[in-house]
Amino acid sequence: MKRLFFTICIIAAGLLYTQAQVKAEPEKILKDRMENMRSNLKLSAAEGKQFWPAYEQFLRDEIKCHETYKKNLEKQGIRLNEPGKNKEIIEKLSDKQLTYLQDQRFELRKNLLNLENNFYKKMKTMLTPRHIQDFYNIDKKYKRAMIAKKTTKEEPKATTADPSPVNPGKKRR
């Protein structure tokens, strides 16, 4: 009986640990984006006092939009992987699910655009135009770096036994 109880406790602890890791990912992303912006966007004390709480709220709202999107899809039995890895999943969806998926994608884009539009209006009251431009440049660089980091992890390594070797000294016909 004690062994059974101990085994159940171990399994429960493992499940709770994996759930905690899944929930921690958005917080890690939020923290990384905040740190990146803080280290690259140089603001005065007065500007920073207003901007940093608004920026953190913007990021939290952005995460909520994505979480709502995922929850809405799961209600219809749609569980997607990372973008670009869903071909097999999408092929198995019914017409009703495909329509719902597209509707939700547009809804997500609309919500994110509204969120960013409102944040931009707030930023205009807090920051100078130069700081706003710097903000968007820093954010774009961060997102591109994250995409590049993700794609380099996923790319398969080239093998040394390539069936079609390239001769750099030979001219092409």
Salt bridges, closest charged atoms under 4 A:
GLU27 OE2 - ARG60 NH1 2.97
ASP32 OD2 - LYS28 NZ 3.24
GLU47 OE2 - HIS131 ND1 3.43
GLU56 OE2 - ARG60 NH2 2.99
GLU62 OE1 - ARG33 NH1 2.62
GLU82 OE1 - LYS150 NZ 3.90
GLU107 OE2 - LYS110 NZ 3.35
ASP139 OD1 - ARG33 NH2 3.09
ASP139 OD2 - LYS143 NZ 3.30
GLU154 OE2 - LYS85 NZ 3.45
